[in-house]
Amino acid sequence: MKLSAFGLAVVLVVGASLAWAQGRRDSATEVLAEDEDSFSFWMEAKLKKSQDIFAALTEGDYQGIVENAASLKTLSQVEGFVRKRNPEYRTQLRAFEFALYEIQKQAEKENIEGVVLGFNQLTLSCVHCHKQLRDADAEAP
């Protein structure tokens, strides 16, 4: 399923509205953030965009790199709004967004080595975040 950034925002607003309308005690953002399907959706969407960046990188398609990095940043910001209560997540999100910024900046300069370095930083931020999530799951009762 392909959704634009606007489409993702609409999904979040509708989901939040439904949670509120159903009289849930939990905030709508908590309901969305803890939903396993929601988590899978975010990860699949972000993985697809990062793969698109890599494909554009291998083709030397600087415009494609810039566009996909911008889309990934938008996805990240929307997801970050949903998951903002987790301080460890916010730390990883900053590293992720900094890497995206570097990818875009270096692509605009048509500096392939700079884009590769930014992509490596992006990959590390993903690995660190997922490790942190696994560790938190292992510690949970």
N, C-alpha and C positions, 0 to 999 in steps of 0.2 A: 504494500500500500504506500503510495507516494503522497505526502502532504507538504504543502508550502509552510513557511514559518507562520503565516497568517492562519492556515488550517490548524496547525498545532496549537496556536493560541486559542482558537475557537474551541478545540477539543478540551483544553484545560478549563476554559470559562464555563462550558456546558457541564463538564464533570463537577466542577466546584459548585455550580448552581444546583445540580441534582443532589449533591451531598447535603447542601444547605437545606434544600426544599424537603428532603426526607427527614429533617430534624435530627441529624446525627450530632452527637456530642463532640466528636472529633472535628477538628477543623478540616475543611475540604482539602487543604494542601497535605495534611497528614494522611488522609484517606487515599489520595492519589499517589503520594510518595511511597506508601507501604504496599500498594497493590502490585503483586508479582507480574501481572500482565503489563502494567504501566512501566515497570522497571525494564522488562524485556523489550517493550516498544522503544524506549529511549536508547537502550544499548544497540538495538538493531539499526535504528536510524543514524546514530552516531558512527557506528561501524561502517555503514554504507557510505556516509559522507567522507570518512577518513580513507576508505578504499578509493573513492573518486579522486581525492587529493593525490593519493599515491599513483593512480593511473595517469592523471594529468602530469604529475612529476616525471614519470618515465617517458612521457611523450614530449616533454618540454613545452607543454601547453600552459603558459604562465597565466593567461586569462582564466582558464579552467581551474587552476590552483586558487587564484584569488576568489573566484565565485564560490567554489566548494568550501573554502576556508570560511568565507562569510556565512554561508548556510550552516556550517557546523557551529560557528560561534552563536548564531541565532538559536539553534537547537539547544546549545549548552546554556544559554541565558534563560530560556524558558524552563528547562529542566532545573537549573539552579534556583529559580524562583520557587519551584515545587519542593526542592530538597534543602532549602537554605537553613533550616534549623540545625543541621548537623555541622558542627564547627570543623571537623576533619574533612568533610566533603568540601566546604568552602575553601579550605586551604588548597586542596587538590584542584578545585575549579579555577583558582587564580593561576596555578601553574599551567593548566590546560589552556586557558584563555591567553596567557602570555605567549605560549608556543604558537597558537593560532595567529596572534598579532605578528610574530616574527615570520611565520610562513607567508602571510599576506605582504608584509613589508619587503621581504626578500624577493618574492615573486614579482612585485611591482618594479623592482630594480633588475629583474631578469637575472638574478644571482642564484644559479642552480645549487651551488654548494651551500649557500645560506638557507635555501628552502629545505634541503636535505637535513641540515642541522636542526632547523625548526621542527621538521617532521619527526626526527629522532627524539626531540624534547617532548613532542606531543605523545609519542608512543610511550615514553617513560612515565608521563603523567597518567596515562591510562592504566599502565601496569601497576603503578603505585596505588592508585585509587582502588583498583579491583583487589589488590592484596589487602588493603585496609578493610574493605568490605568483607573479604573472607575471614580476616582475623576477628572482626567484630562478630561475625556469625558464629565463629568457633567459641567465642567468649560468652555468647548469649546462653541463658539457661535452657 
